[in-house]
């Protein structure tokens, strides 16, 4: 595994910057060599979120690290808080909105990997090189 890492820090990887927040994919086939899943930290700014969407070929797990929000999965909507997990099966429409005053931090896991590449190629995505993420006014350090 000489081409891959066992330990990955946020400054080691690029950031995907959107108007609603930022994604840092800490485990991808390129960074860790894992072909079974990808994982990263999602930071949604207060009052922001992303539209309902699907991942046709991947299951998704969202674990709430910090903050609070509204999570939609299929025809269900509920509030989510730190310590909770959300499972989104492949192909199921879902969306997340930060309803709190601080950034909503989520650990996102895709199995198998792939949606992180789709997001990186989205026209609204700005790729920021490793270690170069500008800090939010509401956050003291990058995710």
Backbone as JSON, one array per atom type, in Angstrom:
{
  "sequence": "XXXXXXXXXXXXXXXXXXXXXXXXXXXXXXXXXXXXXXXXXXXXXXXXXXXXXXXXXXXXXXXXXXXXXXXXXXXXXXXXXXXXXXXXXXXXXXXXXXXXXXXXXXXXXXXXXXXXXXXXXXXXXXXXXXXXXXXXXXXXXXX",
  "N": [[0.82, -1.19, 0.0], [1.97, 1.25, -0.64], [1.29, 3.47, -2.18], [-0.9, 4.55, -0.98], [-2.68, 5.88, 1.86], [-2.88, 5.29, 5.4], [-3.6, 7.02, 7.38], [-5.32, 10.0, 7.19], [-5.44, 13.45, 6.96], [-7.52, 16.4, 7.1], [-6.28, 18.57, 5.68], [-4.77, 17.2, 3.86], [-6.21, 16.54, 1.62], [-8.09, 17.6, -1.29], [-10.73, 20.1, -1.44], [-14.23, 20.21, -2.01], [-16.02, 22.82, -2.94], [-19.07, 24.44, -2.49], [-21.97, 26.64, -2.87], [-23.48, 26.16, -0.64], [-21.84, 24.96, 1.21], [-19.09, 22.81, 2.13], [-17.22, 19.92, 1.05], [-15.1, 17.33, 2.11], [-13.41, 14.74, 1.01], [-12.15, 12.17, 2.62], [-11.53, 9.51, 2.4], [-11.08, 7.81, -0.45], [-10.95, 5.82, -3.47], [-8.57, 6.77, -4.66], [-7.18, 8.07, -2.55], [-6.97, 6.32, -0.27], [-7.05, 3.81, -1.29], [-9.24, 2.22, -0.97], [-11.73, 0.33, -2.42], [-14.26, -0.3, -1.8], [-15.78, 1.57, -0.39], [-16.38, 5.13, 0.04], [-15.55, 7.99, 2.03], [-16.28, 10.98, 3.78], [-16.2, 14.36, 5.14], [-18.9, 16.51, 5.49], [-19.79, 19.86, 5.41], [-22.38, 21.87, 6.12], [-23.5, 25.12, 5.8], [-25.13, 27.46, 8.09], [-28.63, 27.61, 7.62], [-28.43, 26.68, 5.04], [-28.49, 24.15, 2.43], [-28.8, 21.19, 0.41], [-30.38, 20.37, -2.7], [-32.96, 17.89, -3.16], [-31.88, 14.7, -4.18], [-30.49, 11.8, -5.86], [-28.47, 8.83, -5.51], [-27.76, 6.68, -7.77], [-26.3, 4.25, -7.8], [-25.16, 3.75, -5.32], [-25.31, 3.09, -1.82], [-25.88, 5.26, 1.0], [-24.58, 6.52, 4.03], [-25.19, 8.79, 6.56], [-23.75, 10.4, 9.23], [-24.38, 12.38, 11.96], [-22.22, 14.69, 13.13], [-21.99, 17.2, 14.36], [-24.24, 19.85, 15.22], [-27.53, 20.67, 13.87], [-30.32, 19.69, 11.87], [-32.6, 19.33, 9.04], [-33.69, 16.41, 7.64], [-34.51, 14.75, 4.71], [-35.74, 11.74, 3.45], [-36.79, 9.71, 0.98], [-40.22, 9.64, 1.34], [-40.23, 10.68, 3.86], [-39.57, 13.03, 6.46], [-37.52, 14.49, 8.92], [-36.2, 15.97, 11.93], [-32.69, 16.13, 12.56], [-29.92, 15.43, 14.72], [-26.77, 15.84, 16.5], [-25.0, 12.8, 16.85], [-26.81, 11.1, 15.68], [-27.69, 8.76, 13.05], [-28.26, 8.41, 9.56], [-29.63, 6.36, 7.1], [-29.48, 5.96, 3.66], [-30.76, 4.27, 1.08], [-29.51, 3.07, -2.1], [-30.49, 4.94, -4.96], [-32.66, 6.23, -3.72], [-34.45, 9.18, -3.2], [-33.24, 12.09, -1.54], [-32.42, 14.73, 0.83], [-30.75, 17.42, 2.6], [-30.93, 19.94, 5.08], [-29.48, 22.59, 6.89], [-30.7, 23.57, 9.87], [-29.89, 24.95, 12.04], [-27.88, 27.33, 13.99], [-25.18, 27.08, 13.78], [-22.48, 25.6, 11.8], [-23.48, 22.56, 10.22], [-22.16, 19.48, 10.66], [-21.4, 16.53, 9.0], [-20.61, 13.08, 8.69], [-20.18, 11.46, 5.77], [-20.75, 8.48, 4.03], [-20.24, 6.48, 1.24], [-21.21, 3.52, -0.43], [-20.94, 1.39, -3.05], [-17.96, 3.47, -3.72], [-18.15, 6.54, -5.66], [-20.21, 8.59, -6.03], [-18.87, 10.85, -5.02], [-17.12, 11.62, -7.03], [-18.93, 12.4, -9.01], [-20.05, 14.66, -7.77], [-17.76, 16.29, -7.66], [-17.48, 16.91, -10.33], [-19.62, 18.49, -10.84], [-21.21, 21.43, -12.15], [-21.49, 23.57, -10.32], [-19.5, 23.24, -8.5], [-16.5, 24.13, -6.93], [-13.19, 23.24, -7.03], [-10.86, 23.1, -4.5], [-7.46, 23.21, -3.81], [-5.5, 20.87, -1.76], [-5.09, 21.88, 1.63], [-5.72, 24.56, 1.19], [-8.22, 25.66, 1.75], [-10.45, 28.33, 2.14], [-11.4, 29.94, 5.17], [-14.58, 29.83, 6.75], [-16.74, 32.47, 7.87], [-18.06, 31.65, 10.1], [-16.72, 29.54, 11.19], [-13.93, 28.34, 12.96], [-11.85, 26.72, 12.11], [-10.96, 24.67, 9.26], [-12.92, 21.82, 8.05]],
  "CA": [[0.0, 0.0, 0.0], [2.86, 2.4, -0.62], [0.68, 4.62, -2.85], [-2.09, 4.94, -0.26], [-2.45, 6.28, 3.24], [-3.71, 4.76, 6.47], [-4.05, 8.17, 8.15], [-5.56, 11.12, 6.29], [-5.87, 14.67, 7.62], [-8.28, 17.26, 6.17], [-5.4, 19.37, 4.82], [-4.13, 16.31, 2.88], [-7.1, 16.3, 0.47], [-8.76, 18.77, -1.85], [-12.08, 20.38, -0.96], [-15.25, 20.53, -3.0], [-16.69, 23.99, -2.39], [-20.36, 24.79, -3.08], [-22.54, 27.79, -2.19], [-24.09, 25.7, 0.6], [-20.86, 24.43, 2.15], [-17.88, 22.18, 1.62], [-17.02, 18.48, 1.22], [-13.72, 16.86, 2.15], [-13.43, 13.28, 0.89], [-10.94, 11.68, 3.28], [-11.24, 8.16, 1.91], [-11.55, 7.5, -1.8], [-10.0, 4.86, -4.04], [-7.28, 7.42, -4.91], [-6.45, 8.46, -1.34], [-6.68, 5.22, 0.65], [-7.05, 2.55, -2.0], [-10.47, 1.49, -0.72], [-12.63, 0.2, -3.56], [-15.58, -0.69, -1.29], [-16.54, 2.73, 0.09], [-15.71, 6.42, 0.18], [-16.04, 8.66, 3.23], [-15.82, 12.35, 3.91], [-16.91, 15.28, 6.02], [-19.74, 17.51, 4.82], [-20.12, 21.01, 6.27], [-23.47, 22.7, 5.6], [-23.56, 26.39, 6.52], [-26.45, 27.74, 8.66], [-29.68, 27.96, 6.69], [-28.14, 26.15, 3.7], [-28.68, 22.73, 2.22], [-28.74, 20.82, -0.99], [-31.63, 19.88, -3.25], [-33.19, 16.44, -3.17], [-31.13, 14.04, -5.25], [-30.3, 10.36, -5.65], [-27.22, 8.18, -5.9], [-28.34, 5.47, -8.37], [-25.52, 3.03, -7.65], [-24.49, 3.68, -4.02], [-25.97, 3.37, -0.55], [-25.22, 6.35, 1.72], [-24.79, 6.68, 5.46], [-24.86, 10.11, 7.09], [-23.67, 10.44, 10.68], [-24.33, 13.78, 12.38], [-21.13, 14.94, 14.06], [-22.29, 18.42, 15.13], [-25.28, 20.7, 14.66], [-28.89, 20.14, 13.72], [-30.84, 19.93, 10.53], [-33.8, 18.63, 8.58], [-33.31, 15.38, 6.69], [-35.57, 14.11, 3.93], [-35.41, 10.47, 2.81], [-38.03, 9.23, 0.33], [-41.37, 10.48, 1.7], [-40.13, 10.99, 5.29], [-38.76, 14.18, 6.85], [-37.41, 14.64, 10.37], [-35.06, 16.71, 12.45], [-31.54, 15.31, 12.93], [-29.03, 16.07, 15.68], [-25.5, 15.16, 16.74], [-25.08, 11.45, 17.36], [-27.76, 10.3, 14.91], [-27.28, 8.24, 11.76], [-29.3, 8.3, 8.54], [-29.29, 5.43, 6.03], [-30.17, 6.26, 2.41], [-30.49, 3.22, 0.11], [-29.23, 3.53, -3.46], [-31.63, 5.33, -5.76], [-33.73, 6.88, -2.96], [-34.31, 10.63, -3.18], [-32.99, 12.61, -0.2], [-31.85, 16.07, 0.9], [-30.42, 17.85, 3.95], [-30.87, 21.39, 5.3], [-29.02, 23.0, 8.21], [-31.71, 24.41, 10.51], [-29.3, 25.54, 13.24], [-27.11, 28.58, 13.89], [-23.77, 26.75, 13.54], [-22.35, 24.62, 10.7], [-23.9, 21.17, 10.42], [-21.1, 18.58, 10.21], [-21.84, 15.16, 8.77], [-19.74, 12.1, 8.07], [-20.9, 10.8, 4.68], [-20.1, 7.27, 3.54], [-20.88, 5.87, 0.08], [-20.78, 2.17, -0.76], [-19.53, 1.61, -3.35], [-17.63, 4.86, -4.03], [-18.53, 7.05, -6.98], [-20.89, 9.88, -6.01], [-17.94, 11.96, -4.76], [-16.61, 12.06, -8.34], [-20.03, 13.11, -9.66], [-20.12, 15.97, -7.13], [-16.59, 17.05, -8.07], [-17.66, 17.34, -11.72], [-20.83, 19.32, -10.93], [-20.84, 22.79, -12.57], [-21.48, 24.5, -9.19], [-18.42, 22.83, -7.59], [-15.15, 24.68, -7.08], [-12.19, 22.38, -6.38], [-9.84, 23.86, -3.79], [-6.34, 22.3, -3.56], [-5.25, 20.5, -0.37], [-4.51, 22.88, 2.51], [-6.0, 25.92, 0.73], [-9.63, 26.0, 1.94], [-10.69, 29.56, 2.9], [-12.21, 29.71, 6.36], [-15.9, 30.45, 6.84], [-16.87, 33.44, 8.96], [-18.68, 30.99, 11.26], [-15.94, 28.39, 11.59], [-12.57, 28.72, 13.29], [-10.91, 25.93, 11.33], [-11.6, 23.89, 8.22], [-13.33, 20.48, 8.51]],
  "C": [[0.87, 1.26, 0.0], [2.25, 3.63, -1.27], [-0.53, 5.17, -2.08], [-1.76, 5.2, 1.2], [-3.38, 5.54, 4.2], [-4.31, 5.89, 7.29], [-4.16, 9.36, 7.21], [-6.09, 12.3, 7.1], [-6.61, 15.55, 6.62], [-7.41, 18.08, 5.22], [-4.68, 18.54, 3.76], [-4.93, 16.17, 1.59], [-7.71, 17.6, -0.02], [-10.15, 18.92, -1.24], [-12.99, 20.62, -2.15], [-16.11, 21.62, -2.38], [-17.94, 24.3, -3.19], [-20.91, 26.01, -2.34], [-23.14, 27.4, -0.84], [-23.09, 25.18, 1.63], [-19.71, 23.75, 1.44], [-17.88, 20.68, 1.92], [-15.53, 18.19, 1.21], [-13.76, 15.34, 2.15], [-12.11, 12.72, 1.4], [-10.56, 10.27, 2.86], [-11.92, 7.97, 0.56], [-10.61, 6.44, -2.36], [-8.62, 5.48, -4.3], [-6.49, 7.69, -3.64], [-6.07, 7.3, -0.44], [-6.61, 3.86, -0.04], [-8.31, 1.74, -1.8], [-11.35, 1.51, -1.96], [-14.06, -0.11, -3.12], [-16.43, 0.47, -0.82], [-15.69, 3.98, -0.03], [-16.32, 7.08, 1.41], [-15.46, 10.06, 3.29], [-16.68, 13.15, 4.86], [-17.63, 16.31, 5.17], [-20.0, 18.62, 5.83], [-21.17, 21.85, 5.56], [-23.54, 23.97, 6.45], [-24.97, 26.63, 7.04], [-27.44, 28.21, 7.59], [-29.51, 27.41, 5.29], [-28.4, 24.66, 3.65], [-28.53, 22.41, 0.76], [-30.07, 20.18, -1.41], [-31.73, 18.36, -3.13], [-32.5, 15.85, -4.38], [-31.04, 12.55, -4.93], [-28.88, 9.98, -6.0], [-27.64, 6.82, -6.44], [-27.61, 4.18, -8.05], [-24.87, 2.85, -6.28], [-25.47, 3.89, -2.87], [-25.2, 4.5, 0.11], [-25.58, 6.27, 3.19], [-24.36, 8.09, 5.8], [-24.87, 10.02, 8.61], [-23.5, 11.9, 11.08], [-23.27, 13.94, 13.47], [-21.48, 16.12, 14.97], [-23.4, 19.18, 14.42], [-26.63, 20.01, 14.6], [-29.4, 20.5, 12.34], [-32.14, 19.21, 10.29], [-33.35, 17.67, 7.49], [-34.54, 14.81, 6.03], [-34.99, 12.83, 3.34], [-36.71, 9.89, 2.3], [-39.17, 10.17, 0.7], [-41.36, 10.86, 3.18], [-39.21, 12.18, 5.51], [-38.71, 14.23, 8.37], [-36.19, 15.47, 10.72], [-33.94, 15.71, 12.79], [-30.62, 16.13, 13.81], [-27.77, 15.24, 15.85], [-25.73, 13.79, 17.36], [-26.03, 10.54, 16.6], [-27.17, 9.87, 13.58], [-28.5, 8.14, 10.85], [-28.8, 7.33, 7.48], [-30.14, 5.78, 4.81], [-29.82, 5.15, 1.41], [-30.24, 3.81, -1.28], [-30.53, 3.86, -4.18], [-32.76, 6.04, -5.04], [-33.45, 8.39, -2.87], [-34.17, 11.13, -1.73], [-32.39, 14.02, -0.29], [-31.67, 16.47, 2.35], [-30.38, 19.37, 4.0], [-30.4, 21.64, 6.73], [-30.05, 23.96, 8.78], [-31.17, 25.12, 11.75], [-28.52, 26.81, 12.95], [-25.63, 28.33, 13.61], [-23.68, 25.79, 12.35], [-22.83, 23.24, 11.14], [-22.8, 20.3, 9.83], [-21.61, 17.16, 10.15], [-20.67, 14.32, 8.28], [-20.59, 11.39, 7.03], [-20.09, 9.62, 4.19], [-20.91, 6.74, 2.37], [-20.32, 4.47, -0.13], [-21.59, 1.68, -1.96], [-19.26, 3.09, -3.63], [-18.09, 5.24, -5.42], [-19.22, 8.39, -6.93], [-19.97, 11.07, -5.73], [-17.33, 12.49, -6.05], [-17.68, 12.85, -9.09], [-20.13, 14.52, -9.09], [-18.95, 16.86, -7.56], [-16.69, 17.57, -9.49], [-18.89, 18.22, -11.91], [-20.43, 20.75, -11.29], [-20.79, 23.82, -11.43], [-20.35, 24.21, -8.19], [-17.12, 23.54, -7.95], [-14.19, 23.74, -6.33], [-11.1, 23.27, -5.8], [-8.7, 22.89, -3.45], [-6.15, 21.99, -2.07], [-4.6, 21.65, 0.4], [-4.85, 24.32, 2.18], [-7.43, 26.38, 0.96], [-9.75, 27.3, 2.71], [-11.63, 29.28, 4.06], [-13.53, 30.46, 6.27], [-15.88, 31.47, 7.98], [-17.37, 32.77, 10.23], [-17.84, 29.85, 11.83], [-14.5, 28.81, 11.85], [-11.53, 27.93, 12.53], [-11.66, 25.09, 10.33], [-11.94, 22.5, 8.72], [-12.22, 19.48, 8.37]]
}
